[in-house]
Amino acid sequence: MIGVTDLQSRPEIVVPAPLPPFTLTALERLFTVHRLWEGIEDAALARVRGMAASTLAGPVGEDLFARLPALEIIANFGVGYDNIDVAAAAVRGIVVTNTAGVLDEEVADLTIGLLLATLRRIPAAERFLRDGRWNEGPFPLSPSLRGRRVGILGLGGIGKAVARRLEGFAVPIAYHGRTRQEGLSYPWYASAEELAENSDVLIVIVPGGVATRHMVDARVLTALGPDGVLVNVSRGTVVDEVALVAALESGTILAAGLDVFDREPHVPEALLAAENVVLLPHIGSGSRLTREAMGQLMVDNLGAWFGARRVLTPVAETRHLIPA
């Protein structure tokens, strides 16, 4: 990390929405921090050279960039950055970074937990016990992971971490991505629909954004089939939520485990009422250990930029803006 003494001055940065207190404290050790939600005069914004963003900030694009003429870098708290208009940032010469890598293992752990909770109906079994119904007889038998084929939609860092864990369960694994990856033993399918046709579990781990919006639609859910289980730990926008509700209600698929939703924190009433769904409040990376690591990487990206015009984890769309 670039320390305070390594910086010629304390660069001014803006934080559009609240971050974890430990992250804000780390930022304040190195930078002059302006909290956008507290109100900032345009004269102060004109001096801002960096931004510490997160999905809680909502859309980060031209409207905000126009108020930040000196902005050089946006360090995002999270691996997903679909709330940031990276094309507009690139045009303005603004480097964007994320927290790739440090949350892979945590999200993969949560994914396996959500998969097992969905298949073995663990939350429903706990409610059964707490409601005193065990005295009336045993909990109904659940589906199993045994004998299932698992398809991973998006085999990036998190997807590979999930696949490594699934290997321990001795289940067949396949994947779909934009291109076939060299050196992998898992079968590759050319589309999400084709992957679903050859899977009994479909785990969704692709980035959000326009390119992946509703990638999992009615056709993909139909291909997954009446014994199929969907697990989404990516972005809610990747799954057509209306089609998913219809598929769950009609028996087009068996069940779903969801950590993300289309309009968070809003969750459709139909999903809240469904018995064949496990719902979580977007906690994939939500351990203190991992959130601290994410915050530190964001701080380190900002420090590296202002100290040496380098960053640790640039996103692909703005990597070309980093000096050679």
C-alpha positions as CSV (number, residue, x, y, z in Angstrom):
1,M,0.0,0.0,0.0
2,I,1.1,3.6,-0.7
3,G,1.5,5.3,2.7
4,V,0.7,8.9,3.6
5,T,4.4,9.9,3.5
6,D,4.6,8.6,0.0
7,L,2.0,11.1,-1.3
8,Q,3.0,14.6,-2.2
9,S,-0.3,15.8,-0.7
10,R,-3.6,14.5,0.5
11,P,-5.7,14.0,-2.7
12,E,-9.4,14.9,-2.3
13,I,-11.8,12.0,-3.0
14,V,-15.6,11.7,-2.9
15,V,-17.6,8.9,-1.5
16,P,-21.1,8.9,-3.1
17,A,-22.7,6.6,-0.6
18,P,-21.9,5.2,2.9
19,L,-19.1,2.6,3.1
20,P,-18.3,0.3,6.1
21,P,-16.8,2.3,8.9
22,F,-13.5,0.5,8.8
23,T,-13.2,1.4,5.1
24,L,-14.0,5.0,5.6
25,T,-11.4,5.2,8.5
26,A,-8.8,3.7,6.2
27,L,-9.6,6.2,3.4
28,E,-9.4,9.1,5.8
29,R,-5.9,8.2,6.8
30,L,-4.7,8.9,3.3
31,F,-7.2,11.3,1.7
32,T,-9.4,14.2,2.3
33,V,-12.8,12.5,2.1
34,H,-16.0,14.3,1.0
35,R,-19.3,12.5,1.7
36,L,-21.6,13.2,-1.2
37,W,-24.7,12.4,0.8
38,E,-23.9,15.1,3.3
39,G,-23.9,17.7,0.5
40,I,-20.8,19.3,-1.1
41,E,-20.4,22.6,-2.8
42,D,-19.4,22.5,-6.5
43,A,-16.2,24.3,-5.7
44,A,-15.1,21.4,-3.5
45,L,-16.2,18.8,-6.1
46,A,-14.0,20.6,-8.7
47,R,-11.0,19.6,-6.6
48,V,-11.9,16.0,-6.3
49,R,-9.5,13.6,-8.1
50,G,-10.8,10.2,-6.9
51,M,-14.0,8.4,-6.0
52,A,-14.6,5.5,-3.7
53,A,-17.8,4.0,-5.2
54,S,-20.1,1.1,-4.4
55,T,-23.4,-0.3,-5.7
56,L,-25.2,1.6,-2.9
57,A,-24.3,4.8,-4.7
58,G,-26.7,4.0,-7.6
59,P,-25.8,5.0,-11.1
60,V,-22.4,6.6,-11.5
61,G,-22.2,8.3,-14.9
62,E,-22.3,11.5,-16.8
63,D,-24.5,13.5,-14.4
64,L,-21.9,12.9,-11.6
65,F,-18.9,13.1,-13.9
66,A,-20.0,16.6,-15.1
67,R,-19.7,17.8,-11.5
68,L,-16.2,16.3,-11.1
69,P,-14.0,17.8,-13.8
70,A,-10.7,16.7,-12.1
71,L,-11.8,13.1,-11.5
72,E,-9.0,10.6,-12.4
73,I,-10.0,7.3,-10.8
74,I,-13.0,5.5,-9.5
75,A,-12.2,2.7,-7.1
76,N,-15.2,0.4,-6.7
77,F,-16.1,-1.5,-3.6
78,G,-17.0,-4.8,-5.1
79,V,-16.1,-7.0,-8.1
80,G,-19.3,-6.0,-10.0
81,Y,-19.3,-2.5,-11.4
82,D,-22.4,-2.4,-13.6
83,N,-23.7,0.7,-11.8
84,I,-20.7,2.6,-13.2
85,D,-20.9,4.0,-16.8
86,V,-17.4,2.7,-17.7
87,A,-17.7,3.8,-21.3
88,A,-18.3,7.4,-20.3
89,A,-15.5,7.1,-17.7
90,A,-13.1,5.9,-20.4
91,V,-14.0,8.8,-22.7
92,R,-13.2,11.2,-19.9
93,G,-9.9,9.4,-19.2
94,I,-11.1,8.1,-15.8
95,V,-9.5,4.8,-14.6
96,V,-11.9,2.3,-12.9
97,T,-10.9,-0.4,-10.5
98,N,-12.8,-3.1,-8.7
99,T,-12.0,-5.6,-5.9
100,A,-11.5,-8.7,-8.1
101,G,-10.0,-11.7,-6.4
102,V,-10.3,-10.9,-2.7
103,L,-13.9,-12.1,-2.5
104,D,-13.8,-15.1,-4.7
105,E,-13.5,-17.7,-2.0
106,E,-16.2,-16.1,0.3
107,V,-18.7,-15.9,-2.5
108,A,-17.9,-19.5,-3.6
109,D,-18.5,-20.7,0.0
110,L,-21.8,-18.9,0.1
111,T,-22.8,-20.4,-3.3
112,I,-22.3,-24.0,-2.1
113,G,-24.2,-23.2,1.1
114,L,-27.1,-21.7,-0.9
115,L,-27.1,-24.7,-3.3
116,L,-27.3,-27.2,-0.4
117,A,-29.9,-25.1,1.5
118,T,-32.0,-25.1,-1.6
119,L,-31.7,-28.7,-2.5
120,R,-32.0,-30.1,1.0
121,R,-34.6,-27.5,2.0
122,I,-32.6,-26.6,5.1
123,P,-34.5,-23.4,6.0
124,A,-37.8,-25.1,5.6
125,A,-36.6,-28.0,7.8
126,E,-35.5,-25.5,10.5
127,R,-38.9,-23.8,10.4
128,F,-40.5,-27.3,10.7
129,L,-38.6,-28.0,13.8
130,R,-39.1,-24.5,15.4
131,D,-42.8,-24.7,14.7
132,G,-43.0,-27.9,16.8
133,R,-44.1,-30.0,13.8
134,W,-41.5,-32.7,14.3
135,N,-43.7,-34.1,17.1
136,E,-46.3,-34.8,14.4
137,G,-44.0,-36.8,12.1
138,P,-40.7,-36.5,10.2
139,F,-39.8,-33.7,7.8
140,P,-40.6,-34.7,4.1
141,L,-37.8,-36.1,2.1
142,S,-35.9,-33.5,0.0
143,P,-34.2,-33.6,-3.4
144,S,-30.5,-34.4,-3.4
145,L,-27.3,-33.2,-5.0
146,R,-26.4,-36.8,-5.8
147,G,-26.7,-37.7,-9.4
148,R,-27.0,-34.1,-10.6
149,R,-25.1,-32.3,-13.4
150,V,-24.0,-28.8,-12.4
151,G,-23.7,-26.1,-15.0
152,I,-21.9,-22.9,-14.1
153,L,-22.9,-19.8,-16.1
154,G,-19.7,-17.7,-16.0
155,L,-16.4,-19.3,-15.2
156,G,-14.4,-16.4,-13.9
157,G,-12.6,-16.3,-10.6
158,I,-15.7,-17.0,-8.5
159,G,-16.9,-19.6,-10.9
160,K,-13.7,-21.5,-10.8
161,A,-13.7,-21.3,-7.0
162,V,-17.2,-22.8,-7.0
163,A,-16.1,-25.5,-9.5
164,R,-13.2,-26.5,-7.2
165,R,-15.6,-27.0,-4.3
166,L,-18.0,-29.0,-6.4
167,E,-15.3,-31.4,-7.5
168,G,-15.3,-32.6,-3.9
169,F,-19.0,-33.5,-4.3
170,A,-18.1,-35.8,-7.2
171,V,-20.7,-34.2,-9.5
172,P,-20.3,-33.6,-13.3
173,I,-19.5,-29.9,-14.0
174,A,-19.9,-28.0,-17.2
175,Y,-19.9,-24.3,-18.1
176,H,-20.8,-21.5,-20.5
177,G,-18.8,-18.4,-21.1
178,R,-18.2,-16.1,-24.1
179,T,-15.3,-18.3,-25.1
180,R,-14.0,-21.8,-24.4
181,Q,-11.1,-21.6,-21.9
182,E,-8.0,-23.6,-22.5
183,G,-6.7,-26.1,-20.0
184,L,-10.0,-26.9,-18.4
185,S,-11.5,-30.4,-18.2
186,Y,-15.1,-29.2,-17.9
187,P,-17.3,-29.4,-21.0
188,W,-18.1,-26.0,-22.5
189,Y,-21.5,-25.2,-24.1
190,A,-22.0,-22.4,-26.6
191,S,-25.0,-20.8,-25.0
192,A,-26.8,-20.5,-21.7
193,E,-29.7,-22.4,-23.1
194,E,-27.5,-25.3,-24.2
195,L,-25.8,-25.4,-20.8
196,A,-29.2,-25.5,-19.1
197,E,-30.3,-28.4,-21.3
198,N,-27.4,-30.4,-20.1
199,S,-27.6,-29.5,-16.4
200,D,-29.8,-30.2,-13.4
201,V,-28.4,-27.3,-11.4
202,L,-27.6,-23.9,-13.1
203,I,-25.4,-21.6,-11.0
204,V,-25.3,-18.1,-12.3
205,I,-22.0,-16.1,-11.8
206,V,-21.8,-13.7,-14.7
207,P,-21.3,-9.9,-14.4
208,G,-24.3,-7.6,-14.5
209,G,-24.9,-5.0,-17.1
210,V,-26.7,-4.6,-20.5
211,A,-24.9,-7.5,-22.1
212,T,-26.2,-10.0,-19.6
213,R,-29.6,-8.6,-18.7
214,H,-32.2,-11.4,-18.6
215,M,-29.6,-13.9,-20.0
216,V,-31.5,-16.4,-18.0
217,D,-35.0,-16.1,-19.5
218,A,-38.0,-18.3,-20.0
219,R,-36.2,-20.4,-22.7
220,V,-33.2,-21.1,-20.4
221,L,-35.5,-22.0,-17.5
222,T,-37.6,-24.3,-19.7
223,A,-34.3,-26.0,-20.9
224,L,-33.3,-26.5,-17.2
225,G,-36.5,-28.5,-16.8
226,P,-38.9,-29.6,-14.1
227,D,-36.2,-31.2,-11.9
228,G,-33.9,-28.2,-12.4
229,V,-32.6,-25.9,-9.7
230,L,-31.4,-22.3,-10.3
231,V,-28.9,-20.6,-8.0
232,N,-28.1,-16.9,-8.7
233,V,-25.2,-15.2,-6.8
234,S,-24.3,-12.7,-9.6
235,R,-26.7,-9.8,-10.2
236,G,-30.5,-9.9,-10.1
237,T,-30.7,-8.4,-13.5
238,V,-29.2,-11.5,-15.1
239,V,-32.4,-13.5,-14.4
240,D,-35.8,-12.5,-15.9
241,E,-37.6,-12.3,-12.5
242,V,-41.1,-12.5,-14.0
243,A,-40.1,-15.6,-16.0
244,L,-38.5,-17.1,-12.9
245,V,-41.7,-16.6,-10.8
246,A,-43.8,-18.2,-13.6
247,A,-41.4,-21.1,-13.9
248,L,-41.4,-21.8,-10.1
249,E,-45.2,-21.5,-9.9
250,S,-45.9,-23.7,-12.9
251,G,-43.3,-26.4,-12.1
252,T,-41.2,-25.5,-15.1
253,I,-38.2,-25.8,-12.7
254,L,-38.1,-27.4,-9.3
255,A,-36.6,-24.7,-7.0
256,A,-34.3,-21.7,-6.8
257,G,-31.7,-20.2,-4.4
258,L,-31.3,-16.4,-4.8
259,D,-28.9,-14.1,-3.2
260,V,-29.6,-11.2,-5.6
261,F,-32.7,-9.5,-7.1
262,D,-33.6,-7.3,-9.9
263,R,-34.6,-4.2,-7.8
264,E,-32.8,-4.7,-4.5
265,P,-33.8,-4.4,-1.7
266,H,-37.3,-5.0,-3.2
267,V,-38.1,-8.7,-3.4
268,P,-41.3,-9.7,-5.3
269,E,-44.1,-10.9,-3.1
270,A,-44.5,-14.0,-5.2
271,L,-40.9,-15.0,-4.3
272,L,-41.4,-14.3,-0.6
273,A,-44.5,-16.5,-0.6
274,A,-42.9,-19.4,-2.6
275,E,-42.1,-22.6,-0.7
276,N,-39.5,-23.8,-3.3
277,V,-37.2,-20.8,-3.0
278,V,-34.4,-19.9,-0.6
279,L,-33.8,-16.1,-0.4
280,L,-30.8,-14.3,1.0
281,P,-30.2,-10.5,1.2
282,H,-27.2,-10.2,-1.1
283,I,-24.6,-11.5,1.4
284,G,-22.3,-13.4,-1.0
285,S,-19.2,-11.5,0.2
286,G,-20.8,-10.5,3.4
287,S,-18.2,-11.6,6.1
288,R,-16.3,-9.0,8.0
289,L,-13.0,-10.6,6.9
290,T,-13.8,-10.3,3.2
291,R,-15.4,-6.9,3.4
292,E,-12.3,-5.5,5.2
293,A,-10.1,-7.0,2.4
294,M,-12.3,-5.5,-0.3
295,G,-12.1,-2.1,1.4
296,Q,-8.4,-2.3,1.8
297,L,-7.9,-3.2,-1.9
298,M,-10.1,-0.2,-2.8
299,V,-7.9,2.0,-0.6
300,D,-4.7,0.5,-2.1
301,N,-5.9,1.1,-5.7
302,L,-6.4,4.8,-4.8
303,G,-3.1,5.0,-3.0
304,A,-1.2,3.3,-5.9
305,W,-2.8,5.7,-8.4
306,F,-2.0,8.9,-6.6
307,G,1.4,7.6,-5.5
308,A,2.7,6.1,-8.7
309,R,0.0,6.3,-11.4
310,R,-0.5,2.6,-11.1
311,V,-3.5,0.4,-9.9
312,L,-3.7,-3.1,-8.7
313,T,-7.0,-4.3,-10.2
314,P,-8.1,-2.2,-13.2
315,V,-11.2,-3.2,-15.0
316,A,-10.7,-4.2,-18.7
317,E,-12.5,-1.3,-20.2
318,T,-10.1,1.3,-18.7
319,R,-6.9,-0.6,-18.5
320,H,-5.5,1.2,-21.5
321,L,-5.6,4.5,-19.6
322,I,-2.8,3.4,-17.2
323,P,0.5,4.9,-18.2
324,A,3.0,2.3,-19.7
